[in-house]
Amino acid sequence: MGAKRAVVTAGTGGIGLETAVGLAEAGFAVTVVGRDAGRGAAAVERIDAAGRAAGGGAVPARFLRVDLSSLAEVRGLAGVLGAEGRLDVLVNNVGGFFVERREFGGVEASFVLNHLSPYLLTELLLPALTASAPSRVVAVSSAAVALGGRRFDSAEPGGSYYGFHRYGRAKLANLAYSLDLAKRLEGTGVAVLAADPGGASTDLSTRTMTDPRIVSPALRVLWPVLGRVFARSTSGSARDAARSSLVAATDPGLAGRTGIVIGADGRVARPARAATSPAVAASVRQLSERLVAERRD
Ligand SMILES: NC(=O)c1ccc[n+]([C@@H]2O[C@H](COP(=O)([O-])OP(=O)(O)OC[C@H]3O[C@@H](n4cnc5c(N)ncnc54)[C@H](OP(=O)(O)O)[C@@H]3O)[C@@H](O)[C@H]2O)c1
């Protein structure tokens, strides 16, 4: 039978690394994906030590060097993982946002990182996930979905660029896609769950959450208060923030459940209303199909 296999994207640091550690402790053979080989090697060492300490670790962890902001590299990763056959858990943990607007392969960067890249990876791995059923896909979400506009007729809405709002919109796209995918996969044994980590002090939060330019001028006037709220909500540990992903990926009590959100406290939470709208899901699906067909980068 062999060990169950799990993949964690952006799994060499922050919340992803803690998720990978927890999966190894639960007996999974873990693959972590990131860009930096040094971080990858250090992550594998830590994951293996945790697996051994928990009495497992029979199959060592593995690092795959992939830049998930490139759809071509995502396709390559899916090729490698898909050819291996077994895949019990896919944690789509990569995400992030930027203070100043940037693009990856001609598409606004946070839309690529938080939605397009995990969307493409998941779609390409559906044969392996279905063949390995019961299996789970975990979509790492964020409370920022509440700030996302709900129109998805193009990769970017009009108007000025405020990174946190674009992040919320991209996370909303991915949550709507994930809840819709859960319906599409009903009866296959592949469950799709979203996980909201709450907040943690990580590279992502320390790089971005202290800069008032991430929010619109209307919210920026509230920065003395908002900045403190952000600082407080991202002051916790990545280990605690990994809880929702770990519950979504491993909790036996969730067997047979799909299309649900796990909150930062590890309990089932109510999804943002826009993420459950069939119209939003349909426009996200059309946009995603079009963008990945157009972009061969
Ligand atoms: N931190 C929070 O407060 C918070 C709150 C809500 C939701 N979230 C969500 O939780 C998830 C993890 O967040 P985090 O704060 O742990 O993020 P993070 O600190 O940016 O995560 C660092 C990890 O991401 C990898 N990474 C970054 N860009 C990558 C790329 N292009 N390709 C491959 N790997 C990449 C890094 O490895 P390399 O540098 O080696 O590539 C490293 O393993 C994200 O989806 C985020 O949106 C976080």
The ligand as an SDF file (V2000), in Angstrom:
LIG
                    3D

 48 52  0  0  0  0  0  0  0  0999 V2000
    0.5150   35.0390    6.6980 N   0  0  0  0  0  0  0  0  0  0  0  0
   -0.7400   35.3780    6.8930 C   0  0  0  0  0  0  0  0  0  0  0  0
   -1.0600   36.1590    7.8120 O   0  0  0  0  0  0  0  0  0  0  0  0
   -1.8400   34.8060    6.0230 C   0  0  0  0  0  0  0  0  0  0  0  0
   -3.1730   35.1530    6.3200 C   0  0  0  0  0  0  0  0  0  0  0  0
   -4.1970   34.6220    5.5160 C   0  0  0  0  0  0  0  0  0  0  0  0
   -3.8870   33.7620    4.4650 C   0  0  0  0  0  0  0  0  0  0  0  0
   -2.5690   33.4540    4.2020 N   0  0  0  0  0  0  0  0  0  0  0  0
   -2.2980   32.5450    3.0660 C   0  0  0  0  0  0  0  0  0  0  0  0
   -1.5300   31.4400    3.5380 O   0  0  0  0  0  0  0  0  0  0  0  0
   -0.6560   30.9670    2.5010 C   0  0  0  0  0  0  0  0  0  0  0  0
    0.7640   30.9110    3.0090 C   0  0  0  0  0  0  0  0  0  0  0  0
    1.1020   32.2160    3.4520 O   0  0  0  0  0  0  0  0  0  0  0  0
    2.4870   32.5770    4.1310 P   0  0  0  0  0  0  0  0  0  0  0  0
    2.2300   33.8200    4.9200 O   0  0  0  0  0  0  0  0  0  0  0  0
    3.0760   31.3850    4.7910 O   0  0  0  0  0  0  0  0  0  0  0  0
    3.3340   32.9670    2.8360 O   0  0  0  0  0  0  0  0  0  0  0  0
    4.9090   33.1880    2.6400 P   0  0  0  0  0  0  0  0  0  0  0  0
    5.5290   33.6120    3.9110 O   0  0  0  0  0  0  0  0  0  0  0  0
    5.1000   34.0790    1.4640 O   0  0  0  0  0  0  0  0  0  0  0  0
    5.3620   31.7230    2.2370 O   0  0  0  0  0  0  0  0  0  0  0  0
    6.7010   31.4610    2.0230 C   0  0  0  0  0  0  0  0  0  0  0  0
    6.7770   30.2340    1.1550 C   0  0  0  0  0  0  0  0  0  0  0  0
    6.2660   30.5360   -0.1600 O   0  0  0  0  0  0  0  0  0  0  0  0
    7.2050   30.0750   -1.1270 C   0  0  0  0  0  0  0  0  0  0  0  0
    6.9820   30.8210   -2.3650 N   0  0  0  0  0  0  0  0  0  0  0  0
    6.7500   32.1420   -2.5030 C   0  0  0  0  0  0  0  0  0  0  0  0
    6.5960   32.4620   -3.8020 N   0  0  0  0  0  0  0  0  0  0  0  0
    6.7020   31.3050   -4.4960 C   0  0  0  0  0  0  0  0  0  0  0  0
    6.6640   30.9800   -5.8870 C   0  0  0  0  0  0  0  0  0  0  0  0
    6.4700   31.9120   -6.8200 N   0  0  0  0  0  0  0  0  0  0  0  0
    6.8380   29.6980   -6.2540 N   0  0  0  0  0  0  0  0  0  0  0  0
    7.0550   28.7330   -5.3220 C   0  0  0  0  0  0  0  0  0  0  0  0
    7.1050   28.9860   -4.0010 N   0  0  0  0  0  0  0  0  0  0  0  0
    6.9450   30.2520   -3.5930 C   0  0  0  0  0  0  0  0  0  0  0  0
    8.5230   30.3270   -0.4160 C   0  0  0  0  0  0  0  0  0  0  0  0
    9.5920   29.6090   -0.9540 O   0  0  0  0  0  0  0  0  0  0  0  0
   10.7220   30.2680   -1.9140 P   0  0  0  0  0  0  0  0  0  0  0  0
   10.9680   31.6490   -1.4240 O   0  0  0  0  0  0  0  0  0  0  0  0
   11.8730   29.3550   -1.8210 O   0  0  0  0  0  0  0  0  0  0  0  0
   10.0970   30.2300   -3.2460 O   0  0  0  0  0  0  0  0  0  0  0  0
    8.1860   29.7910    0.9570 C   0  0  0  0  0  0  0  0  0  0  0  0
    8.1750   28.3700    0.9470 O   0  0  0  0  0  0  0  0  0  0  0  0
   -0.8790   31.9220    1.3110 C   0  0  0  0  0  0  0  0  0  0  0  0
   -1.8150   31.3830    0.4320 O   0  0  0  0  0  0  0  0  0  0  0  0
   -1.4510   33.1680    1.9720 C   0  0  0  0  0  0  0  0  0  0  0  0
   -2.2080   33.9310    1.0700 O   0  0  0  0  0  0  0  0  0  0  0  0
   -1.5510   33.9480    4.9500 C   0  0  0  0  0  0  0  0  0  0  0  0
  1  2  1  0
  2  3  2  0
  2  4  1  0
  4  5  1  0
  4 48  2  0
  5  6  2  0
  6  7  1  0
  7  8  2  0
  8  9  1  0
  8 48  1  0
  9 10  1  0
  9 46  1  0
 10 11  1  0
 11 12  1  0
 11 44  1  0
 12 13  1  0
 13 14  1  0
 14 15  2  0
 14 16  1  0
 14 17  1  0
 17 18  1  0
 18 19  2  0
 18 20  1  0
 18 21  1  0
 21 22  1  0
 22 23  1  0
 23 24  1  0
 23 42  1  0
 24 25  1  0
 25 26  1  0
 25 36  1  0
 26 27  1  0
 26 35  1  0
 27 28  2  0
 28 29  1  0
 29 30  1  0
 29 35  2  0
 30 31  1  0
 30 32  2  0
 32 33  1  0
 33 34  2  0
 34 35  1  0
 36 37  1  0
 36 42  1  0
 37 38  1  0
 38 39  2  0
 38 40  1  0
 38 41  1  0
 42 43  1  0
 44 45  1  0
 44 46  1  0
 46 47  1  0
M  CHG  2   8   1  16  -1
M  END
$$$$
